[in-house]
Amino acid sequence: MAKRKKKIRRGGTSGSESGFPAGGLPGLNPSQLLAQVQKLQEEMLAAQEALKEEIVEVSVGGGVITVRMTAAQEVVAVEIDPEVVDPDDVEMLQDLLVAAFNEALTKARAVTEERMAPFTNLIQGSGLGGLLGG
């Protein structure tokens, strides 16, 4: 009867435990993966910086209130038609301002989602969320 050699496990995880085939991902060089992740991070940062420059504009009340906001949700301008400023009806002005700011925020968020969607979809689909801080 021939003796069988025992298989000795020397730490680490087997392919089935890590979710990948034994030996890691086939054809994937770890340094290439790191370079791709770093490039993706740089592209995401550039897209986030570009959002600071992109302006959304909203007018309410027939144009008596206009709010300009960056897609990064920073208010850059508010214009109020002097005719809408009525000391006896401050509540109407307040309501118009709230409506304008809320609409501008909604628009800015939509632009942000649109610009960041390629990154979000890539990260969610790849399982790299933890590596990229997501």
CNS distance restraints for C-alpha pairs under 8 A (distance, minus, plus):
assign (resid  13 and name CA) (resid  17 and name CA) 5.83 0.50 0.50
assign (resid  13 and name CA) (resid  18 and name CA) 6.12 0.50 0.50
assign (resid  14 and name CA) (resid  18 and name CA) 6.49 0.50 0.50
assign (resid  14 and name CA) (resid  21 and name CA) 7.97 0.50 0.50
assign (resid  14 and name CA) (resid  22 and name CA) 5.80 0.50 0.50
assign (resid  14 and name CA) (resid  23 and name CA) 7.99 0.50 0.50
assign (resid  15 and name CA) (resid  19 and name CA) 6.13 0.50 0.50
assign (resid  15 and name CA) (resid  20 and name CA) 4.95 0.50 0.50
assign (resid  15 and name CA) (resid  21 and name CA) 4.37 0.50 0.50
assign (resid  15 and name CA) (resid  22 and name CA) 3.70 0.50 0.50
assign (resid  15 and name CA) (resid  23 and name CA) 6.59 0.50 0.50
assign (resid  15 and name CA) (resid  24 and name CA) 6.79 0.50 0.50
assign (resid  16 and name CA) (resid  20 and name CA) 6.19 0.50 0.50
assign (resid  16 and name CA) (resid  21 and name CA) 6.39 0.50 0.50
assign (resid  16 and name CA) (resid  22 and name CA) 7.03 0.50 0.50
assign (resid  20 and name CA) (resid  24 and name CA) 5.69 0.50 0.50
assign (resid  20 and name CA) (resid  25 and name CA) 6.13 0.50 0.50
assign (resid  21 and name CA) (resid  25 and name CA) 6.46 0.50 0.50
assign (resid  21 and name CA) (resid  26 and name CA) 7.74 0.50 0.50
assign (resid  28 and name CA) (resid  32 and name CA) 7.31 0.50 0.50
assign (resid  28 and name CA) (resid  33 and name CA) 7.07 0.50 0.50
assign (resid  29 and name CA) (resid  33 and name CA) 6.30 0.50 0.50
assign (resid  30 and name CA) (resid  34 and name CA) 6.19 0.50 0.50
assign (resid  31 and name CA) (resid  35 and name CA) 6.16 0.50 0.50
assign (resid  32 and name CA) (resid  36 and name CA) 6.16 0.50 0.50
assign (resid  33 and name CA) (resid  37 and name CA) 6.19 0.50 0.50
assign (resid  34 and name CA) (resid  38 and name CA) 6.12 0.50 0.50
assign (resid  35 and name CA) (resid  39 and name CA) 6.11 0.50 0.50
assign (resid  36 and name CA) (resid  40 and name CA) 6.12 0.50 0.50
assign (resid  37 and name CA) (resid  41 and name CA) 6.19 0.50 0.50
assign (resid  37 and name CA) (resid 132 and name CA) 7.66 0.50 0.50
assign (resid  38 and name CA) (resid  42 and name CA) 6.25 0.50 0.50
assign (resid  39 and name CA) (resid  43 and name CA) 6.18 0.50 0.50
assign (resid  40 and name CA) (resid  44 and name CA) 6.11 0.50 0.50
assign (resid  40 and name CA) (resid 119 and name CA) 7.78 0.50 0.50
assign (resid  41 and name CA) (resid  45 and name CA) 6.20 0.50 0.50
assign (resid  41 and name CA) (resid 132 and name CA) 7.10 0.50 0.50
assign (resid  42 and name CA) (resid  46 and name CA) 6.19 0.50 0.50
assign (resid  43 and name CA) (resid  47 and name CA) 6.16 0.50 0.50
assign (resid  44 and name CA) (resid  48 and name CA) 6.16 0.50 0.50
assign (resid  44 and name CA) (resid 116 and name CA) 7.53 0.50 0.50
assign (resid  44 and name CA) (resid 119 and name CA) 6.86 0.50 0.50
assign (resid  45 and name CA) (resid  49 and name CA) 6.16 0.50 0.50
assign (resid  46 and name CA) (resid  50 and name CA) 6.16 0.50 0.50
assign (resid  47 and name CA) (resid  51 and name CA) 6.40 0.50 0.50
assign (resid  47 and name CA) (resid 115 and name CA) 7.10 0.50 0.50
assign (resid  47 and name CA) (resid 116 and name CA) 7.17 0.50 0.50
assign (resid  48 and name CA) (resid  52 and name CA) 7.00 0.50 0.50
assign (resid  48 and name CA) (resid  72 and name CA) 7.68 0.50 0.50
assign (resid  48 and name CA) (resid 116 and name CA) 7.94 0.50 0.50
assign (resid  49 and name CA) (resid  53 and name CA) 7.21 0.50 0.50
assign (resid  50 and name CA) (resid  54 and name CA) 6.48 0.50 0.50
assign (resid  51 and name CA) (resid  70 and name CA) 6.69 0.50 0.50
assign (resid  51 and name CA) (resid  71 and name CA) 4.96 0.50 0.50
assign (resid  51 and name CA) (resid  72 and name CA) 5.28 0.50 0.50
assign (resid  51 and name CA) (resid 112 and name CA) 6.86 0.50 0.50
assign (resid  52 and name CA) (resid  70 and name CA) 5.54 0.50 0.50
assign (resid  52 and name CA) (resid  71 and name CA) 6.08 0.50 0.50
assign (resid  52 and name CA) (resid  72 and name CA) 5.06 0.50 0.50
assign (resid  52 and name CA) (resid  74 and name CA) 7.82 0.50 0.50
assign (resid  53 and name CA) (resid  70 and name CA) 6.31 0.50 0.50
assign (resid  53 and name CA) (resid  71 and name CA) 7.50 0.50 0.50
assign (resid  54 and name CA) (resid  70 and name CA) 5.39 0.50 0.50
assign (resid  54 and name CA) (resid  71 and name CA) 5.59 0.50 0.50
assign (resid  55 and name CA) (resid  68 and name CA) 6.47 0.50 0.50
assign (resid  55 and name CA) (resid  69 and name CA) 5.53 0.50 0.50
assign (resid  55 and name CA) (resid  70 and name CA) 4.37 0.50 0.50
assign (resid  55 and name CA) (resid  71 and name CA) 6.04 0.50 0.50
assign (resid  56 and name CA) (resid  68 and name CA) 5.72 0.50 0.50
assign (resid  56 and name CA) (resid  69 and name CA) 5.40 0.50 0.50
assign (resid  56 and name CA) (resid  70 and name CA) 6.03 0.50 0.50
assign (resid  56 and name CA) (resid  71 and name CA) 6.58 0.50 0.50
assign (resid  56 and name CA) (resid 104 and name CA) 6.78 0.50 0.50
assign (resid  56 and name CA) (resid 107 and name CA) 6.78 0.50 0.50
assign (resid  56 and name CA) (resid 108 and name CA) 6.26 0.50 0.50
assign (resid  57 and name CA) (resid  66 and name CA) 7.00 0.50 0.50
assign (resid  57 and name CA) (resid  67 and name CA) 5.76 0.50 0.50
assign (resid  57 and name CA) (resid  68 and name CA) 4.50 0.50 0.50
assign (resid  57 and name CA) (resid  69 and name CA) 6.52 0.50 0.50
assign (resid  57 and name CA) (resid 104 and name CA) 6.66 0.50 0.50
assign (resid  58 and name CA) (resid  66 and name CA) 5.57 0.50 0.50
assign (resid  58 and name CA) (resid  67 and name CA) 5.38 0.50 0.50
assign (resid  58 and name CA) (resid  68 and name CA) 6.58 0.50 0.50
assign (resid  58 and name CA) (resid 100 and name CA) 6.39 0.50 0.50
assign (resid  58 and name CA) (resid 103 and name CA) 6.79 0.50 0.50
assign (resid  58 and name CA) (resid 104 and name CA) 5.69 0.50 0.50
assign (resid  59 and name CA) (resid  63 and name CA) 4.99 0.50 0.50
assign (resid  59 and name CA) (resid  64 and name CA) 7.14 0.50 0.50
assign (resid  59 and name CA) (resid  65 and name CA) 5.55 0.50 0.50
assign (resid  59 and name CA) (resid  66 and name CA) 4.27 0.50 0.50
assign (resid  59 and name CA) (resid  67 and name CA) 6.50 0.50 0.50
assign (resid  59 and name CA) (resid 100 and name CA) 6.54 0.50 0.50
assign (resid  60 and name CA) (resid  64 and name CA) 6.41 0.50 0.50
assign (resid  60 and name CA) (resid  65 and name CA) 5.44 0.50 0.50
assign (resid  60 and name CA) (resid  66 and name CA) 6.58 0.50 0.50
assign (resid  60 and name CA) (resid  96 and name CA) 6.69 0.50 0.50
assign (resid  60 and name CA) (resid  99 and name CA) 7.25 0.50 0.50
assign (resid  60 and name CA) (resid 100 and name CA) 5.89 0.50 0.50
assign (resid  61 and name CA) (resid  65 and name CA) 6.48 0.50 0.50
assign (resid  61 and name CA) (resid  96 and name CA) 6.63 0.50 0.50
assign (resid  64 and name CA) (resid  79 and name CA) 7.79 0.50 0.50
assign (resid  64 and name CA) (resid  80 and name CA) 5.81 0.50 0.50
assign (resid  64 and name CA) (resid  81 and name CA) 4.90 0.50 0.50
assign (resid  64 and name CA) (resid  84 and name CA) 6.65 0.50 0.50
assign (resid  65 and name CA) (resid  78 and name CA) 7.29 0.50 0.50
assign (resid  65 and name CA) (resid  79 and name CA) 5.67 0.50 0.50
assign (resid  65 and name CA) (resid  80 and name CA) 4.77 0.50 0.50
assign (resid  65 and name CA) (resid  81 and name CA) 6.45 0.50 0.50
assign (resid  65 and name CA) (resid  96 and name CA) 6.96 0.50 0.50
assign (resid  65 and name CA) (resid  97 and name CA) 6.95 0.50 0.50
assign (resid  65 and name CA) (resid 100 and name CA) 7.02 0.50 0.50
assign (resid  66 and name CA) (resid  77 and name CA) 7.98 0.50 0.50
assign (resid  66 and name CA) (resid  78 and name CA) 5.71 0.50 0.50
assign (resid  66 and name CA) (resid  79 and name CA) 5.03 0.50 0.50
assign (resid  66 and name CA) (resid  80 and name CA) 6.68 0.50 0.50
assign (resid  66 and name CA) (resid 100 and name CA) 6.94 0.50 0.50
assign (resid  67 and name CA) (resid  75 and name CA) 7.39 0.50 0.50
assign (resid  67 and name CA) (resid  76 and name CA) 7.88 0.50 0.50
assign (resid  67 and name CA) (resid  77 and name CA) 5.80 0.50 0.50
assign (resid  67 and name CA) (resid  78 and name CA) 4.60 0.50 0.50
assign (resid  67 and name CA) (resid  79 and name CA) 6.49 0.50 0.50
assign (resid  67 and name CA) (resid 100 and name CA) 6.26 0.50 0.50
assign (resid  67 and name CA) (resid 101 and name CA) 6.70 0.50 0.50
assign (resid  67 and name CA) (resid 104 and name CA) 6.79 0.50 0.50
assign (resid  68 and name CA) (resid  75 and name CA) 6.04 0.50 0.50
assign (resid  68 and name CA) (resid  76 and name CA) 5.60 0.50 0.50
assign (resid  68 and name CA) (resid  77 and name CA) 5.01 0.50 0.50
assign (resid  68 and name CA) (resid  78 and name CA) 6.41 0.50 0.50
assign (resid  68 and name CA) (resid 104 and name CA) 7.27 0.50 0.50
assign (resid  69 and name CA) (resid  73 and name CA) 5.92 0.50 0.50
assign (resid  69 and name CA) (resid  74 and name CA) 5.37 0.50 0.50
assign (resid  69 and name CA) (resid  75 and name CA) 4.24 0.50 0.50
assign (resid  69 and name CA) (resid  76 and name CA) 5.33 0.50 0.50
assign (resid  69 and name CA) (resid  77 and name CA) 6.98 0.50 0.50
assign (resid  69 and name CA) (resid 104 and name CA) 6.58 0.50 0.50
assign (resid  69 and name CA) (resid 105 and name CA) 7.74 0.50 0.50
assign (resid  69 and name CA) (resid 108 and name CA) 7.20 0.50 0.50
assign (resid  70 and name CA) (resid  74 and name CA) 5.22 0.50 0.50
assign (resid  70 and name CA) (resid  75 and name CA) 6.48 0.50 0.50
assign (resid  70 and name CA) (resid  76 and name CA) 7.03 0.50 0.50
assign (resid  70 and name CA) (resid 108 and name CA) 6.69 0.50 0.50
assign (resid  71 and name CA) (resid 107 and name CA) 7.88 0.50 0.50
assign (resid  71 and name CA) (resid 108 and name CA) 4.29 0.50 0.50
assign (resid  71 and name CA) (resid 109 and name CA) 6.65 0.50 0.50
assign (resid  71 and name CA) (resid 111 and name CA) 6.21 0.50 0.50
assign (resid  71 and name CA) (resid 112 and name CA) 5.95 0.50 0.50
assign (resid  72 and name CA) (resid 108 and name CA) 6.90 0.50 0.50
assign (resid  72 and name CA) (resid 109 and name CA) 7.94 0.50 0.50
assign (resid  72 and name CA) (resid 112 and name CA) 7.24 0.50 0.50
assign (resid  73 and name CA) (resid 105 and name CA) 6.42 0.50 0.50
assign (resid  73 and name CA) (resid 108 and name CA) 6.12 0.50 0.50
assign (resid  73 and name CA) (resid 109 and name CA) 7.58 0.50 0.50
assign (resid  80 and name CA) (resid  84 and name CA) 7.29 0.50 0.50
assign (resid  80 and name CA) (resid  85 and name CA) 7.95 0.50 0.50
assign (resid  81 and name CA) (resid  85 and name CA) 7.41 0.50 0.50
assign (resid  84 and name CA) (resid  93 and name CA) 6.85 0.50 0.50
assign (resid  85 and name CA) (resid  89 and name CA) 7.84 0.50 0.50
assign (resid  85 and name CA) (resid  90 and name CA) 7.23 0.50 0.50
assign (resid  85 and name CA) (resid  93 and name CA) 6.74 0.50 0.50
assign (resid  86 and name CA) (resid  90 and name CA) 6.19 0.50 0.50
assign (resid  86 and name CA) (resid  93 and name CA) 7.94 0.50 0.50
assign (resid  89 and name CA) (resid  93 and name CA) 7.17 0.50 0.50
assign (resid  90 and name CA) (resid  94 and name CA) 6.26 0.50 0.50
assign (resid  91 and name CA) (resid  95 and name CA) 6.13 0.50 0.50
assign (resid  92 and name CA) (resid  96 and name CA) 6.20 0.50 0.50
assign (resid  93 and name CA) (resid  97 and name CA) 6.18 0.50 0.50
assign (resid  94 and name CA) (resid  98 and name CA) 6.20 0.50 0.50
assign (resid  95 and name CA) (resid  99 and name CA) 6.15 0.50 0.50
assign (resid  96 and name CA) (resid 100 and name CA) 6.09 0.50 0.50
assign (resid  97 and name CA) (resid 101 and name CA) 6.12 0.50 0.50
assign (resid  98 and name CA) (resid 102 and name CA) 6.07 0.50 0.50
assign (resid  99 and name CA) (resid 103 and name CA) 6.06 0.50 0.50
assign (resid 100 and name CA) (resid 104 and name CA) 6.06 0.50 0.50
assign (resid 101 and name CA) (resid 105 and name CA) 6.09 0.50 0.50
assign (resid 102 and name CA) (resid 106 and name CA) 6.19 0.50 0.50
assign (resid 103 and name CA) (resid 107 and name CA) 6.19 0.50 0.50
assign (resid 104 and name CA) (resid 108 and name CA) 6.04 0.50 0.50
assign (resid 105 and name CA) (resid 109 and name CA) 6.03 0.50 0.50
assign (resid 106 and name CA) (resid 110 and name CA) 6.23 0.50 0.50
assign (resid 107 and name CA) (resid 111 and name CA) 6.35 0.50 0.50
assign (resid 108 and name CA) (resid 112 and name CA) 6.19 0.50 0.50
assign (resid 109 and name CA) (resid 113 and name CA) 6.10 0.50 0.50
assign (resid 110 and name CA) (resid 114 and name CA) 6.15 0.50 0.50
assign (resid 111 and name CA) (resid 115 and name CA) 6.15 0.50 0.50
assign (resid 112 and name CA) (resid 116 and name CA) 5.96 0.50 0.50
assign (resid 113 and name CA) (resid 117 and name CA) 5.62 0.50 0.50
assign (resid 116 and name CA) (resid 120 and name CA) 6.20 0.50 0.50
assign (resid 117 and name CA) (resid 121 and name CA) 5.85 0.50 0.50
assign (resid 118 and name CA) (resid 122 and name CA) 6.12 0.50 0.50
assign (resid 119 and name CA) (resid 123 and name CA) 6.06 0.50 0.50
assign (resid 120 and name CA) (resid 124 and name CA) 6.03 0.50 0.50
assign (resid 121 and name CA) (resid 125 and name CA) 5.93 0.50 0.50
assign (resid 122 and name CA) (resid 126 and name CA) 6.01 0.50 0.50
assign (resid 123 and name CA) (resid 127 and name CA) 6.18 0.50 0.50
assign (resid 123 and name CA) (resid 128 and name CA) 5.40 0.50 0.50
assign (resid 123 and name CA) (resid 129 and name CA) 5.44 0.50 0.50
assign (resid 124 and name CA) (resid 128 and name CA) 7.10 0.50 0.50
assign (resid 124 and name CA) (resid 129 and name CA) 6.41 0.50 0.50
assign (resid 128 and name CA) (resid 132 and name CA) 6.43 0.50 0.50
assign (resid 129 and name CA) (resid 133 and name CA) 6.18 0.50 0.50
assign (resid 129 and name CA) (resid 134 and name CA) 4.49 0.50 0.50
assign (resid 130 and name CA) (resid 134 and name CA) 5.54 0.50 0.50
